[in-house]
Amino acid sequence: KYLLIMFNKYFEDKGLSKKDIPKALIYFKITSYATWFCTLGLCYKYRPLKRLFETHFFKMRLDYFRMKYPTSFNKYEKFVHDKSKKLSEWKYFKPIPKVFGLKPLNTVEALSENFILYKLLLPILLPLQFQFVVSLIKKKDRK
């Protein structure tokens, strides 16, 4: 309920009427999903977090943790790899990437990266999405 009050206040402060708020919330949700799918596609194609962890700085940190905590590090690394492999071979998941001509294991890895990347980018993406929704509704109201 508090979140809905905040949405109402934000949109009213931006000059939208009360009748525009449900439309704004729907547009916002559509924009959020579109952004999420776009970042998923980018994660599938470019693997930004994997590339980041291949840089010298992060390689040194990973090597440090690998040497300092070899048992734990190997245990967690194996756990993540095994779960990724298992999900990519799951009979209910495997057909989904195949429909789009994607490799199931790469899709699982992209989903993992996208989960992290999307959450990290949320402080930047949310204000942009809100501003986009407000400008879209104002533009439609002018017509």
N, C-alpha and C positions, 0 to 999 in steps of 0.2 A: 504494500500500500504506500509506503514511504517513497519507493522508487517511482510509482505512478504520479505522486504529488510533485516530485522533482521534475519528471518529464513535462507535466502540465506547466509548471512555473517556467522552465527553460523555454518551451515553445511560445508561451504567452509573452515572455520577455523579448522574444525575437519578433513579435508582432503577428503571430498567428492567432486566429480565433479559436474558440473552444471546439467548434465543429471541425476544424482542421487537425486537431490533435489525434484522433483515431487514425486518420489517414497518414499522419506523420509517423506514428508508431509502426504502422504496416510498412511504410517506405523504409523506415529505419531497419526493420527486421530483414527486409529484402536486401537492403544495402549490406547489412552485416553478413548474410549468407553469401552474397556475391563476392564480398571481400575475402571471406574464408575460403571459398572455392578458388579464387584467383591466387591466394597465397599457397594453397595446396598445389596448384599447378606449377607455380614457381619453385616450390620445394621439391616436387617430383623431377623437374627438369634440371635445376641448378644445384640442389642440395647445399644451401647456404651454410647451415650449421656444421655439416661434415667438412666443408671447405674451411670454415673458420677454425675447426679443431685440427686441421692439417697445417695451420700456420706454425711458425717456429715457437711463438709465445705459448700457444696452447699445447703444442707437442711437449714442450719442456714441462709444463704443469702436469700433463697426463703421465709422463714418464716419472715424475717425482712421486705422484700418488701410486703409480704401479710399483715402484721400488719400495716406498714407505709402507704400503699396505697391500702386499702382493696377494694374500689370500682373499681378502675382501674384494679387491679390485677385480680379480679373476672371477670370483663368484658372481658379482653383479654383472660383469661383462657377459659371462656365459648365460646368466638368467635373461638378460635383455635379448641376446641373440636367439636363444631357444624360444622365447615367447614370440618374437618377431617371426621366426620361421614357422612356428605352430599356427599363428594367426594367418599367415600367408597361405598356408596349406589347408585351412579350415574349409570344409565343404560349403559353408554359407557365405564365406568371404571371397573365396577364390574366383567365383564367376563375375563378381562386380568389376574388378580391374580388367578382366578379360574382355568384357563387353566394350570397354573403351580402348582395347588394344594395349593395355599396360601390363607390366610384370607385377604379379602379386607381392613379391618380397620388396620390390622398390616402392610399391604403393604403401605398404606398411611403414617403411622407413620414412617416406614423405609425410604420412599422417603423423608420425611421432615428431618429426621436425616442425611440421606445421602447428601442432599443438603448442610447442614451446615458443616458436617464432611469433605466432598470432598473439599469445599472451604477453610477450615482451613488447610487441608493437601496439597493443591496445591503448596505452595512454596517448599515442599519436593518432591512431585510427579513429577512436571514438569522437573526438572533436571534429575531425574532418567529415565523418559520416553525418553527424548532427548538422553541421553547416551545409552539407550537400542536400540533406532532406529539407531544411528550411528554404534554401534557394530554389529547390525544385517546386515546392508547394507555392511559394510566392510567385514563381514564374507561371505556374498553371493558373493562379488566381488572376493574373494580369490579362490572361487571354479571354 
